[in-house]
Amino acid sequence: MAIAYALHLLSAIVWVGGMFFAHMVLRLAAMELEPPQRLSLWLGVLHRFFLWVWLAVIFLPPTGYALIGAHGGMGAVGWPVQVMHLVGWVMVALFFYLFFLPYRRMETALAAGDLPAAAAQQAVIRRIVTTNLTLGLTISALVAAGRWM
């Protein structure tokens, strides 16, 4: 269970921490670039970051279910874990949508030199990342504080 817990926690840290860095640090620094360079930078960053998010998406559900099972199943865990379970699947669904639609559209638009279309998709990506970041930070705080609630 120690390995499952470590993989679960590390996967969440990589995903949520990466979104925090991208949204709160990189986004602001990238605003100094001209749109073609900024969009190209974002595409490269997202390509590399999404490799790590895919690993997180692969590890989080099975390790989460293993941990829930070790504590007696879904009925035996507290409501913070049950909320984490639901919110986790919402975050995964939002990532799938982001990856297969706006990200692919941004990639296609940028390859075609259509900067306005690429920028529009990047704005959609930013809104989804903001939502997932808010969900991830909220659920992290809830579960961390859950033992004292």
N, CA, C and O atoms as a GROMACS GRO file, in nm:
protein
  596
    1MET      N    1   0.081  -0.119   0.000
    1MET     CA    2   0.000   0.000   0.000
    1MET      C    3   0.086   0.126   0.000
    1MET      O    4   0.043   0.231  -0.049
    2ALA      N    5   0.207   0.116   0.055
    2ALA     CA    6   0.295   0.232   0.058
    2ALA      C    7   0.331   0.276  -0.084
    2ALA      O    8   0.337   0.395  -0.113
    3ILE      N    9   0.353   0.179  -0.171
    3ILE     CA   10   0.386   0.212  -0.310
    3ILE      C   11   0.264   0.275  -0.379
    3ILE      O   12   0.278   0.374  -0.450
    4ALA      N   13   0.147   0.219  -0.358
    4ALA     CA   14   0.025   0.275  -0.417
    4ALA      C   15   0.003   0.418  -0.368
    4ALA      O   16  -0.030   0.506  -0.447
    5TYR      N   17   0.021   0.440  -0.239
    5TYR     CA   18   0.001   0.573  -0.184
    5TYR      C   19   0.103   0.673  -0.241
    5TYR      O   20   0.068   0.785  -0.277
    6ALA      N   21   0.229   0.630  -0.249
    6ALA     CA   22   0.333   0.718  -0.304
    6ALA      C   23   0.305   0.751  -0.450
    6ALA      O   24   0.316   0.867  -0.489
    7LEU      N   25   0.269   0.651  -0.531
    7LEU     CA   26   0.238   0.677  -0.671
    7LEU      C   27   0.116   0.768  -0.686
    7LEU      O   28   0.113   0.855  -0.772
    8HIS      N   29   0.016   0.747  -0.601
    8HIS     CA   30  -0.105   0.829  -0.605
    8HIS      C   31  -0.071   0.975  -0.573
    8HIS      O   32  -0.111   1.067  -0.644
    9LEU      N   33   0.001   0.992  -0.466
    9LEU     CA   34   0.037   1.127  -0.422
    9LEU      C   35   0.129   1.196  -0.523
    9LEU      O   36   0.107   1.313  -0.557
   10LEU      N   37   0.229   1.127  -0.571
   10LEU     CA   38   0.321   1.186  -0.668
   10LEU      C   39   0.250   1.222  -0.799
   10LEU      O   40   0.278   1.326  -0.858
   11SER      N   41   0.159   1.136  -0.843
   11SER     CA   42   0.083   1.165  -0.965
   11SER      C   43   0.000   1.292  -0.949
   11SER      O   44  -0.005   1.375  -1.039
   12ALA      N   45  -0.064   1.306  -0.834
   12ALA     CA   46  -0.145   1.426  -0.809
   12ALA      C   47  -0.056   1.550  -0.800
   12ALA      O   48  -0.093   1.656  -0.852
   13ILE      N   49   0.058   1.538  -0.736
   13ILE     CA   50   0.150   1.652  -0.724
   13ILE      C   51   0.200   1.696  -0.861
   13ILE      O   52   0.202   1.816  -0.891
   14VAL      N   53   0.239   1.600  -0.944
   14VAL     CA   54   0.290   1.634  -1.078
   14VAL      C   55   0.181   1.704  -1.159
   14VAL      O   56   0.207   1.807  -1.222
   15TRP      N   57   0.060   1.650  -1.158
   15TRP     CA   58  -0.048   1.706  -1.239
   15TRP      C   59  -0.090   1.844  -1.187
   15TRP      O   60  -0.090   1.942  -1.263
   16VAL      N   61  -0.126   1.852  -1.060
   16VAL     CA   62  -0.175   1.979  -1.005
   16VAL      C   63  -0.061   2.081  -0.997
   16VAL      O   64  -0.081   2.199  -1.027
   17GLY      N   65   0.057   2.037  -0.957
   17GLY     CA   66   0.171   2.128  -0.950
   17GLY      C   67   0.210   2.182  -1.087
   17GLY      O   68   0.246   2.299  -1.100
   18GLY      N   69   0.202   2.098  -1.188
   18GLY     CA   70   0.232   2.141  -1.324
   18GLY      C   71   0.132   2.245  -1.373
   18GLY      O   72   0.168   2.342  -1.438
   19MET      N   73   0.004   2.223  -1.340
   19MET     CA   74  -0.097   2.321  -1.379
   19MET      C   75  -0.075   2.453  -1.305
   19MET      O   76  -0.089   2.561  -1.363
   20PHE      N   77  -0.039   2.445  -1.177
   20PHE     CA   78  -0.014   2.567  -1.099
   20PHE      C   79   0.102   2.646  -1.161
   20PHE      O   80   0.090   2.766  -1.183
   21PHE      N   81   0.212   2.577  -1.190
   21PHE     CA   82   0.326   2.644  -1.251
   21PHE      C   83   0.289   2.707  -1.385
   21PHE      O   84   0.320   2.823  -1.411
   22ALA      N   85   0.222   2.629  -1.469
   22ALA     CA   86   0.187   2.679  -1.602
   22ALA      C   87   0.096   2.801  -1.594
   22ALA      O   88   0.115   2.899  -1.665
   23HIS      N   89  -0.004   2.792  -1.507
   23HIS     CA   90  -0.104   2.899  -1.501
   23HIS      C   91  -0.055   3.022  -1.425
   23HIS      O   92  -0.081   3.135  -1.466
   24MET      N   93   0.016   3.002  -1.317
   24MET     CA   94   0.053   3.114  -1.230
   24MET      C   95   0.191   3.173  -1.260
   24MET      O   96   0.219   3.286  -1.220
   25VAL      N   97   0.276   3.100  -1.331
   25VAL     CA   98   0.412   3.148  -1.356
   25VAL      C   99   0.439   3.160  -1.506
   25VAL      O  100   0.465   3.269  -1.557
   26LEU      N  101   0.433   3.048  -1.575
   26LEU     CA  102   0.469   3.046  -1.717
   26LEU      C  103   0.376   3.134  -1.801
   26LEU      O  104   0.423   3.205  -1.890
   27ARG      N  105   0.247   3.131  -1.773
   27ARG     CA  106   0.150   3.211  -1.850
   27ARG      C  107   0.186   3.359  -1.844
   27ARG      O  108   0.182   3.429  -1.946
   28LEU      N  109   0.221   3.407  -1.727
   28LEU     CA  110   0.255   3.548  -1.711
   28LEU      C  111   0.386   3.584  -1.780
   28LEU      O  112   0.397   3.689  -1.842
   29ALA      N  113   0.485   3.496  -1.769
   29ALA     CA  114   0.613   3.520  -1.836
   29ALA      C  115   0.597   3.515  -1.987
   29ALA      O  116   0.662   3.592  -2.058
   30ALA      N  117   0.513   3.425  -2.037
   30ALA     CA  118   0.495   3.409  -2.181
   30ALA      C  119   0.423   3.528  -2.244
   30ALA      O  120   0.432   3.548  -2.365
   31MET      N  121   0.354   3.606  -2.165
   31MET     CA  122   0.283   3.723  -2.219
   31MET      C  123   0.380   3.825  -2.279
   31MET      O  124   0.338   3.910  -2.358
   32GLU      N  125   0.506   3.818  -2.242
   32GLU     CA  126   0.606   3.911  -2.296
   32GLU      C  127   0.646   3.876  -2.440
   32GLU      O  128   0.707   3.958  -2.509
   33LEU      N  129   0.611   3.756  -2.485
   33LEU     CA  130   0.646   3.712  -2.620
   33LEU      C  131   0.540   3.757  -2.720
   33LEU      O  132   0.425   3.782  -2.684
   34GLU      N  133   0.582   3.768  -2.844
   34GLU     CA  134   0.488   3.797  -2.952
   34GLU      C  135   0.399   3.674  -2.973
   34GLU      O  136   0.441   3.562  -2.944
   35PRO      N  137   0.276   3.693  -3.022
   35PRO     CA  138   0.182   3.580  -3.036
   35PRO      C  139   0.238   3.456  -3.106
   35PRO      O  140   0.214   3.345  -3.058
   36PRO      N  141   0.310   3.468  -3.219
   36PRO     CA  142   0.359   3.344  -3.281
   36PRO      C  143   0.454   3.266  -3.189
   36PRO      O  144   0.446   3.144  -3.180
   37GLN      N  145   0.544   3.338  -3.122
   37GLN     CA  146   0.638   3.270  -3.032
   37GLN      C  147   0.566   3.216  -2.908
   37GLN      O  148   0.596   3.106  -2.860
   38ARG      N  149   0.471   3.294  -2.857
   38ARG     CA  150   0.397   3.253  -2.737
   38ARG      C  151   0.317   3.126  -2.764
   38ARG      O  152   0.319   3.033  -2.683
   39LEU      N  153   0.246   3.122  -2.877
   39LEU     CA  154   0.166   3.003  -2.910
   39LEU      C  155   0.254   2.882  -2.936
   39LEU      O  156   0.220   2.771  -2.897
   40SER      N  157   0.367   2.904  -3.001
   40SER     CA  158   0.461   2.795  -3.026
   40SER      C  159   0.519   2.742  -2.894
   40SER      O  160   0.532   2.622  -2.875
   41LEU      N  161   0.553   2.834  -2.804
   41LEU     CA  162   0.601   2.794  -2.672
   41LEU      C  163   0.497   2.709  -2.600
   41LEU      O  164   0.528   2.603  -2.547
   42TRP      N  165   0.372   2.758  -2.599
   42TRP     CA  166   0.266   2.685  -2.530
   42TRP      C  167   0.245   2.546  -2.589
   42TRP      O  168   0.224   2.450  -2.515
   43LEU      N  169   0.251   2.535  -2.719
   43LEU     CA  170   0.234   2.404  -2.781
   43LEU      C  171   0.343   2.308  -2.736
   43LEU      O  172   0.316   2.192  -2.705
   44GLY      N  173   0.467   2.357  -2.733
   44GLY     CA  174   0.578   2.273  -2.687
   44GLY      C  175   0.566   2.236  -2.540
   44GLY      O  176   0.593   2.122  -2.502
   45VAL      N  177   0.527   2.332  -2.458
   45VAL     CA  178   0.509   2.307  -2.314
   45VAL      C  179   0.398   2.205  -2.292
   45VAL      O  180   0.415   2.110  -2.216
   46LEU      N  181   0.285   2.227  -2.359
   46LEU     CA  182   0.172   2.135  -2.340
   46LEU      C  183   0.207   1.995  -2.387
   46LEU      O  184   0.171   1.896  -2.323
   47HIS      N  185   0.276   1.985  -2.499
   47HIS     CA  186   0.316   1.853  -2.550
   47HIS      C  187   0.397   1.777  -2.444
   47HIS      O  188   0.372   1.659  -2.418
   48ARG      N  189   0.492   1.844  -2.385
   48ARG     CA  190   0.576   1.778  -2.284
   48ARG      C  191   0.501   1.753  -2.154
   48ARG      O  192   0.514   1.647  -2.093
   49PHE      N  193   0.422   1.851  -2.110
   49PHE     CA  194   0.347   1.837  -1.985
   49PHE      C  195   0.243   1.726  -1.997
   49PHE      O  196   0.223   1.651  -1.902
   50PHE      N  197   0.176   1.716  -2.112
   50PHE     CA  198   0.072   1.616  -2.127
   50PHE      C  199   0.126   1.473  -2.119
   50PHE      O  200   0.051   1.382  -2.083
   51LEU      N  201   0.251   1.453  -2.151
   51LEU     CA  202   0.310   1.320  -2.130
   51LEU      C  203   0.304   1.282  -1.982
   51LEU      O  204   0.274   1.168  -1.948
   52TRP      N  205   0.332   1.379  -1.896
   52TRP     CA  206   0.328   1.356  -1.752
   52TRP      C  207   0.184   1.344  -1.702
   52TRP      O  208   0.155   1.264  -1.612
   53VAL      N  209   0.094   1.422  -1.759
   53VAL     CA  210  -0.047   1.412  -1.719
   53VAL      C  211  -0.102   1.276  -1.757
   53VAL      O  212  -0.178   1.216  -1.680
   54TRP      N  213  -0.066   1.225  -1.874
   54TRP     CA  214  -0.113   1.091  -1.911
   54TRP      C  215  -0.065   0.987  -1.810
   54TRP      O  216  -0.141   0.897  -1.774
   55LEU      N  217   0.059   0.999  -1.763
   55LEU     CA  218   0.106   0.905  -1.660
   55LEU      C  219   0.024   0.920  -1.533
   55LEU      O  220  -0.012   0.821  -1.469
   56ALA      N  221  -0.006   1.044  -1.495
   56ALA     CA  222  -0.088   1.067  -1.375
   56ALA      C  223  -0.226   1.005  -1.393
   56ALA      O  224  -0.278   0.941  -1.302
   57VAL      N  225  -0.286   1.024  -1.510
   57VAL     CA  226  -0.419   0.970  -1.538
   57VAL      C  227  -0.417   0.818  -1.536
   57VAL      O  228  -0.516   0.754  -1.498
   58ILE      N  229  -0.307   0.760  -1.576
   58ILE     CA  230  -0.293   0.614  -1.574
   58ILE      C  231  -0.278   0.562  -1.430
   58ILE      O  232  -0.335   0.459  -1.395
   59PHE      N  233  -0.201   0.634  -1.347
   59PHE     CA  234  -0.173   0.586  -1.211
   59PHE      C  235  -0.278   0.623  -1.108
   59PHE      O  236  -0.303   0.545  -1.016
   60LEU      N  237  -0.341   0.739  -1.121
   60LEU     CA  238  -0.432   0.784  -1.015
   60LEU      C  239  -0.551   0.691  -0.990
   60LEU      O  240  -0.572   0.652  -0.875
   61PRO      N  241  -0.629   0.653  -1.090
   61PRO     CA  242  -0.744   0.568  -1.059
   61PRO      C  243  -0.709   0.433  -0.995
   61PRO      O  244  -0.766   0.399  -0.891
   62PRO      N  245  -0.617   0.354  -1.053
   62PRO     CA  246  -0.592   0.223  -0.989
   62PRO      C  247  -0.531   0.235  -0.849
   62PRO      O  248  -0.563   0.156  -0.760
   63THR      N  249  -0.443   0.333  -0.830
   63THR     CA  250  -0.385   0.347  -0.695
   63THR      C  251  -0.491   0.398  -0.598
   63THR      O  252  -0.493   0.357  -0.482
   64GLY      N  253  -0.579   0.486  -0.645
   64GLY     CA  254  -0.688   0.534  -0.560
   64GLY      C  255  -0.781   0.421  -0.519
   64GLY      O  256  -0.818   0.409  -0.402
   65TYR      N  257  -0.818   0.338  -0.616
   65TYR     CA  258  -0.906   0.225  -0.583
   65TYR      C  259  -0.837   0.125  -0.492
   65TYR      O  260  -0.902   0.066  -0.405
   66ALA      N  261  -0.708   0.104  -0.509
   66ALA     CA  262  -0.634   0.014  -0.420
   66ALA      C  263  -0.636   0.068  -0.277
   66ALA      O  264  -0.656  -0.007  -0.182
   67LEU      N  265  -0.616   0.198  -0.263
   67LEU     CA  266  -0.618   0.259  -0.130
   67LEU      C  267  -0.757   0.253  -0.067
   67LEU      O  268  -0.771   0.225   0.052
   68ILE      N  269  -0.859   0.279  -0.147
   68ILE     CA  270  -0.997   0.269  -0.097
   68ILE      C  271  -1.026   0.126  -0.054
   68ILE      O  272  -1.083   0.103   0.052
   69GLY      N  273  -0.986   0.030  -0.136
   69GLY     CA  274  -1.006  -0.110  -0.101
   69GLY      C  275  -0.935  -0.150   0.027
   69GLY      O  276  -0.987  -0.228   0.106
   70ALA      N  277  -0.815  -0.096   0.047
   70ALA     CA  278  -0.739  -0.127   0.168
   70ALA      C  279  -0.805  -0.070   0.294
   70ALA      O  280  -0.779  -0.115   0.405
   71HIS      N  281  -0.891   0.029   0.274
   71HIS     CA  282  -0.962   0.089   0.388
   71HIS      C  283  -1.104   0.037   0.400
   71HIS      O  284  -1.185   0.096   0.473
   72GLY      N  285  -1.137  -0.071   0.332
   72GLY     CA  286  -1.267  -0.132   0.347
   72GLY      C  287  -1.369  -0.098   0.240
   72GLY      O  288  -1.486  -0.133   0.254
   73GLY      N  289  -1.329  -0.031   0.135
   73GLY     CA  290  -1.420  -0.001   0.026
   73GLY      C  291  -1.479   0.139   0.034
   73GLY      O  292  -1.457   0.211   0.131
   74MET      N  293  -1.554   0.175  -0.068
   74MET     CA  294  -1.609   0.310  -0.079
   74MET      C  295  -1.700   0.344   0.039
   74MET      O  296  -1.703   0.459   0.083
   75GLY      N  297  -1.774   0.247   0.090
   75GLY     CA  298  -1.864   0.273   0.203
   75GLY      C  299  -1.791   0.297   0.333
   75GLY      O  300  -1.848   0.352   0.428
   76ALA      N  301  -1.666   0.257   0.340
   76ALA     CA  302  -1.592   0.268   0.466
   76ALA      C  303  -1.506   0.394   0.473
   76ALA      O  304  -1.462   0.433   0.581
   77VAL      N  305  -1.482   0.458   0.359
   77VAL     CA  306  -1.398   0.578   0.361
   77VAL      C  307  -1.486   0.700   0.388
   77VAL      O  308  -1.607   0.697   0.366
   78GLY      N  309  -1.426   0.805   0.435
   78GLY     CA  310  -1.499   0.927   0.468
   78GLY      C  311  -1.543   1.002   0.344
   78GLY      O  312  -1.500   0.974   0.232
   79TRP      N  313  -1.629   1.100   0.368
   79TRP     CA  314  -1.681   1.180   0.256
   79TRP      C  315  -1.572   1.256   0.181
   79TRP      O  316  -1.588   1.276   0.060
   80PRO      N  317  -1.462   1.301   0.245
   80PRO     CA  318  -1.359   1.368   0.164
   80PRO      C  319  -1.300   1.277   0.055
   80PRO      O  320  -1.272   1.323  -0.055
   81VAL      N  321  -1.284   1.149   0.087
   81VAL     CA  322  -1.231   1.055  -0.012
   81VAL      C  323  -1.335   1.031  -0.122
   81VAL      O  324  -1.301   1.019  -0.239
   82GLN      N  325  -1.461   1.023  -0.083
   82GLN     CA  326  -1.567   1.004  -0.182
   82GLN      C  327  -1.576   1.125  -0.276
   82GLN      O  328  -1.597   1.109  -0.396
   83VAL      N  329  -1.560   1.246  -0.221
   83VAL     CA  330  -1.560   1.366  -0.304
   83VAL      C  331  -1.437   1.365  -0.395
   83VAL      O  332  -1.447   1.401  -0.512
   84MET      N  333  -1.322   1.324  -0.341
   84MET     CA  334  -1.200   1.317  -0.423
   84MET      C  335  -1.222   1.221  -0.539
   84MET      O  336  -1.179   1.248  -0.651
   85HIS      N  337  -1.286   1.110  -0.514
   85HIS     CA  338  -1.315   1.012  -0.617
   85HIS      C  339  -1.397   1.075  -0.730
   85HIS      O  340  -1.362   1.061  -0.847
   86LEU      N  341  -1.504   1.144  -0.696
   86LEU     CA  342  -1.589   1.208  -0.796
   86LEU      C  343  -1.515   1.319  -0.870
   86LEU      O  344  -1.518   1.325  -0.993
   87VAL      N  345  -1.451   1.407  -0.796
   87VAL     CA  346  -1.380   1.520  -0.857
   87VAL      C  347  -1.265   1.470  -0.944
   87VAL      O  348  -1.237   1.529  -1.049
   88GLY      N  349  -1.199   1.364  -0.901
   88GLY     CA  350  -1.091   1.307  -0.982
   88GLY      C  351  -1.139   1.265  -1.119
   88GLY      O  352  -1.072   1.290  -1.219
   89TRP      N  353  -1.255   1.201  -1.126
   89TRP     CA  354  -1.308   1.159  -1.256
   89TRP      C  355  -1.352   1.279  -1.340
   89TRP      O  356  -1.339   1.277  -1.462
   90VAL      N  357  -1.402   1.385  -1.275
   90VAL     CA  358  -1.435   1.507  -1.348
   90VAL      C  359  -1.308   1.566  -1.408
   90VAL      O  360  -1.307   1.608  -1.524
   91MET      N  361  -1.200   1.570  -1.330
   91MET     CA  362  -1.073   1.623  -1.379
   91MET      C  363  -1.020   1.540  -1.496
   91MET      O  364  -0.970   1.596  -1.594
   92VAL      N  365  -1.030   1.409  -1.488
   92VAL     CA  366  -0.985   1.322  -1.597
   92VAL      C  367  -1.068   1.350  -1.722
   92VAL      O  368  -1.013   1.361  -1.832
   93ALA      N  369  -1.199   1.361  -1.707
   93ALA     CA  370  -1.287   1.389  -1.822
   93ALA      C  371  -1.251   1.523  -1.886
   93ALA      O  372  -1.246   1.535  -2.009
   94LEU      N  373  -1.227   1.625  -1.804
   94LEU     CA  374  -1.187   1.756  -1.857
   94LEU      C  375  -1.054   1.747  -1.930
   94LEU      O  376  -1.036   1.810  -2.034
   95PHE      N  377  -0.960   1.669  -1.876
   95PHE     CA  378  -0.831   1.652  -1.945
   95PHE      C  379  -0.850   1.584  -2.079
   95PHE      O  380  -0.793   1.627  -2.179
   96PHE      N  381  -0.931   1.477  -2.083
   96PHE     CA  382  -0.955   1.408  -2.210
   96PHE      C  383  -1.013   1.505  -2.313
   96PHE      O  384  -0.968   1.509  -2.428
   97TYR      N  385  -1.112   1.583  -2.271
   97TYR     CA  386  -1.172   1.682  -2.362
   97TYR      C  387  -1.065   1.780  -2.410
   97TYR      O  388  -1.053   1.805  -2.530
   98LEU      N  389  -0.988   1.835  -2.316
   98LEU     CA  390  -0.884   1.932  -2.349
   98LEU      C  391  -0.784   1.873  -2.447
   98LEU      O  392  -0.747   1.937  -2.546
   99PHE      N  393  -0.739   1.752  -2.421
   99PHE     CA  394  -0.636   1.690  -2.504
   99PHE      C  395  -0.686   1.658  -2.644
   99PHE      O  396  -0.618   1.687  -2.742
  100PHE      N  397  -0.805   1.599  -2.654
  100PHE     CA  398  -0.851   1.551  -2.784
  100PHE      C  399  -0.922   1.656  -2.867
  100PHE      O  400  -0.938   1.637  -2.988
  101LEU      N  401  -0.965   1.767  -2.808
  101LEU     CA  402  -1.031   1.870  -2.889
  101LEU      C  403  -0.950   1.999  -2.893
  101LEU      O  404  -0.883   2.022  -2.994
  102PRO      N  405  -0.952   2.085  -2.792
  102PRO     CA  406  -0.882   2.214  -2.806
  102PRO      C  407  -0.731   2.201  -2.834
  102PRO      O  408  -0.676   2.275  -2.916
  103TYR      N  409  -0.666   2.108  -2.767
  103TYR     CA  410  -0.522   2.093  -2.788
  103TYR      C  411  -0.492   2.051  -2.932
  103TYR      O  412  -0.404   2.108  -2.996
  104ARG      N  413  -0.564   1.952  -2.981
  104ARG     CA  414  -0.542   1.905  -3.119
  104ARG      C  415  -0.578   2.015  -3.219
  104ARG      O  416  -0.509   2.033  -3.320
  105ARG      N  417  -0.685   2.090  -3.191
  105ARG     CA  418  -0.723   2.201  -3.279
  105ARG      C  419  -0.616   2.310  -3.278
  105ARG      O  420  -0.586   2.369  -3.381
  106MET      N  421  -0.560   2.337  -3.160
  106MET     CA  422  -0.454   2.438  -3.151
  106MET      C  423  -0.333   2.393  -3.232
  106MET      O  424  -0.273   2.472  -3.306
  107GLU      N  425  -0.298   2.268  -3.217
  107GLU     CA  426  -0.184   2.211  -3.290
  107GLU      C  427  -0.206   2.224  -3.442
  107GLU      O  428  -0.116   2.264  -3.514
  108THR      N  429  -0.325   2.189  -3.488
  108THR     CA  430  -0.358   2.196  -3.630
  108THR      C  431  -0.357   2.340  -3.680
  108THR      O  432  -0.302   2.369  -3.786
  109ALA      N  433  -0.418   2.430  -3.602
  109ALA     CA  434  -0.424   2.571  -3.642
  109ALA      C  435  -0.285   2.631  -3.648
  109ALA      O  436  -0.254   2.706  -3.741
  110LEU      N  437  -0.201   2.600  -3.552
  110LEU     CA  438  -0.066   2.656  -3.551
  110LEU      C  439   0.016   2.602  -3.669
  110LEU      O  440   0.093   2.676  -3.730
  111ALA      N  441   0.000   2.473  -3.699
  111ALA     CA  442   0.071   2.415  -3.814
  111ALA      C  443   0.028   2.480  -3.945
  111ALA      O  444   0.107   2.491  -4.038
  112ALA      N  445  -0.099   2.523  -3.951
  112ALA     CA  446  -0.150   2.588  -4.072
  112ALA      C  447  -0.122   2.738  -4.074
  112ALA      O  448  -0.154   2.806  -4.171
  113GLY      N  449  -0.062   2.789  -3.967
  113GLY     CA  450  -0.032   2.932  -3.960
  113GLY      C  451  -0.152   3.018  -3.924
  113GLY      O  452  -0.148   3.140  -3.942
  114ASP      N  453  -0.258   2.956  -3.876
  114ASP     CA  454  -0.380   3.028  -3.838
  114ASP      C  455  -0.370   3.071  -3.692
  114ASP      O  456  -0.423   3.004  -3.603
  115LEU      N  457  -0.301   3.183  -3.668
  115LEU     CA  458  -0.277   3.229  -3.531
  115LEU      C  459  -0.404   3.263  -3.455
  115LEU      O  460  -0.414   3.228  -3.337
  116PRO      N  461  -0.503   3.329  -3.517
  116PRO     CA  462  -0.626   3.357  -3.440
  116PRO      C  463  -0.698   3.229  -3.394
  116PRO      O  464  -0.747   3.224  -3.281
  117ALA      N  465  -0.703   3.127  -3.478
  117ALA     CA  466  -0.767   3.001  -3.439
  117ALA      C  467  -0.686   2.931  -3.330
  117ALA      O  468  -0.743   2.875  -3.236
  118ALA      N  469  -0.554   2.934  -3.342
  118ALA     CA  470  -0.468   2.873  -3.239
  118ALA      C  471  -0.485   2.946  -3.106
  118ALA      O  472  -0.493   2.882  -3.001
  119ALA      N  473  -0.491   3.078  -3.111
  119ALA     CA  474  -0.509   3.157  -2.989
  119ALA      C  475  -0.645   3.130  -2.925
  119ALA      O  476  -0.656   3.124  -2.803
  120ALA      N  477  -0.748   3.112  -3.008
  120ALA     CA  478  -0.881   3.082  -2.955
  120ALA      C  479  -0.881   2.947  -2.882
  120ALA      O  480  -0.943   2.934  -2.776
  121GLN      N  481  -0.813   2.850  -2.937
  121GLN     CA  482  -0.806   2.718  -2.872
  121GLN      C  483  -0.721   2.724  -2.745
  121GLN      O  484  -0.750   2.657  -2.646
  122GLN      N  485  -0.616   2.806  -2.749
  122GLN     CA  486  -0.533   2.823  -2.630
  122GLN      C  487  -0.614   2.886  -2.517
  122GLN      O  488  -0.593   2.854  -2.400
  123ALA      N  489  -0.706   2.976  -2.551
  123ALA     CA  490  -0.792   3.036  -2.450
  123ALA      C  491  -0.886   2.932  -2.390
  123ALA      O  492  -0.913   2.936  -2.270
  124VAL      N  493  -0.936   2.840  -2.471
  124VAL     CA  494  -1.020   2.732  -2.420
  124VAL      C  495  -0.938   2.644  -2.327
  124VAL      O  496  -0.985   2.606  -2.219
  125ILE      N  497  -0.818   2.612  -2.368
  125ILE     CA  498  -0.728   2.530  -2.284
  125ILE      C  499  -0.704   2.599  -2.151
  125ILE      O  500  -0.708   2.535  -2.046
  126ARG      N  501  -0.679   2.729  -2.154
  126ARG     CA  502  -0.654   2.803  -2.031
  126ARG      C  503  -0.773   2.796  -1.936
  126ARG      O  504  -0.755   2.779  -1.815
  127ARG      N  505  -0.895   2.807  -1.989
  127ARG     CA  506  -1.014   2.798  -1.903
  127ARG      C  507  -1.028   2.659  -1.841
  127ARG      O  508  -1.064   2.646  -1.724
  128ILE      N  509  -1.000   2.556  -1.920
  128ILE     CA  510  -1.010   2.419  -1.867
  128ILE      C  511  -0.902   2.396  -1.762
  128ILE      O  512  -0.929   2.336  -1.658
  129VAL      N  513  -0.781   2.442  -1.789
  129VAL     CA  514  -0.673   2.427  -1.691
  129VAL      C  515  -0.706   2.503  -1.563
  129VAL      O  516  -0.680   2.454  -1.453
  130THR      N  517  -0.764   2.622  -1.576
  130THR     CA  518  -0.804   2.698  -1.457
  130THR      C  519  -0.906   2.620  -1.376
  130THR      O  520  -0.898   2.615  -1.254
  131THR      N  521  -1.002   2.559  -1.444
  131THR     CA  522  -1.103   2.478  -1.375
  131THR      C  523  -1.039   2.358  -1.308
  131THR      O  524  -1.065   2.331  -1.191
  132ASN      N  525  -0.955   2.285  -1.382
  132ASN     CA  526  -0.891   2.166  -1.323
  132ASN      C  527  -0.796   2.204  -1.210
  132ASN      O  528  -0.786   2.132  -1.111
  133LEU      N  529  -0.727   2.315  -1.224
  133LEU     CA  530  -0.638   2.360  -1.117
  133LEU      C  531  -0.718   2.392  -0.992
  133LEU      O  532  -0.680   2.353  -0.882
  134THR      N  533  -0.829   2.462  -1.007
  134THR     CA  534  -0.915   2.494  -0.893
  134THR      C  535  -0.968   2.367  -0.828
  134THR      O  536  -0.966   2.354  -0.705
  135LEU      N  537  -1.014   2.274  -0.909
  135LEU     CA  538  -1.062   2.146  -0.855
  135LEU      C  539  -0.949   2.071  -0.784
  135LEU      O  540  -0.968   2.019  -0.673
  136GLY      N  541  -0.833   2.064  -0.847
  136GLY     CA  542  -0.721   1.991  -0.789
  136GLY      C  543  -0.673   2.050  -0.658
  136GLY      O  544  -0.646   1.976  -0.563
  137LEU      N  545  -0.661   2.181  -0.651
  137LEU     CA  546  -0.618   2.245  -0.526
  137LEU      C  547  -0.724   2.230  -0.418
  137LEU      O  548  -0.692   2.206  -0.301
  138THR      N  549  -0.850   2.244  -0.456
  138THR     CA  550  -0.958   2.232  -0.358
  138THR      C  551  -0.964   2.092  -0.301
  138THR      O  552  -0.975   2.074  -0.180
  139ILE      N  553  -0.959   1.992  -0.388
  139ILE     CA  554  -0.967   1.854  -0.339
  139ILE      C  555  -0.842   1.817  -0.259
  139ILE      O  556  -0.852   1.741  -0.163
  140SER      N  557  -0.728   1.869  -0.297
  140SER     CA  558  -0.605   1.843  -0.220
  140SER      C  559  -0.619   1.899  -0.079
  140SER      O  560  -0.585   1.833   0.018
  141ALA      N  561  -0.669   2.021  -0.069
  141ALA     CA  562  -0.688   2.082   0.063
  141ALA      C  563  -0.793   2.007   0.143
  141ALA      O  564  -0.775   1.983   0.263
  142LEU      N  565  -0.903   1.969   0.079
  142LEU     CA  566  -1.009   1.896   0.148
  142LEU      C  567  -0.960   1.763   0.203
  142LEU      O  568  -0.986   1.730   0.319
  143VAL      N  569  -0.890   1.688   0.121
  143VAL     CA  570  -0.843   1.557   0.166
  143VAL      C  571  -0.734   1.572   0.271
  143VAL      O  572  -0.728   1.494   0.367
  144ALA      N  573  -0.647   1.671   0.254
  144ALA     CA  574  -0.543   1.693   0.355
  144ALA      C  575  -0.604   1.730   0.491
  144ALA      O  576  -0.557   1.686   0.596
  145ALA      N  577  -0.709   1.811   0.487
  145ALA     CA  578  -0.774   1.855   0.611
  145ALA      C  579  -0.882   1.756   0.658
  145ALA      O  580  -0.928   1.764   0.771
  146GLY      N  581  -0.920   1.664   0.571
  146GLY     CA  582  -1.030   1.571   0.598
  146GLY      C  583  -1.016   1.492   0.726
  146GLY      O  584  -1.116   1.464   0.793
  147ARG      N  585  -0.897   1.455   0.761
  147ARG     CA  586  -0.878   1.375   0.881
  147ARG      C  587  -0.914   1.456   1.006
  147ARG      O  588  -0.946   1.397   1.110
  148TRP      N  589  -0.909   1.588   0.998
  148TRP     CA  590  -0.942   1.670   1.114
  148TRP      C  591  -1.084   1.728   1.106
  148TRP      O  592  -1.124   1.807   1.191
  149MET      N  593  -1.158   1.688   1.004
  149MET     CA  594  -1.295   1.740   0.990
  149MET      C  595  -1.396   1.648   1.056
  149MET      O  596  -1.515   1.676   1.054
   0.00000   0.00000   0.00000
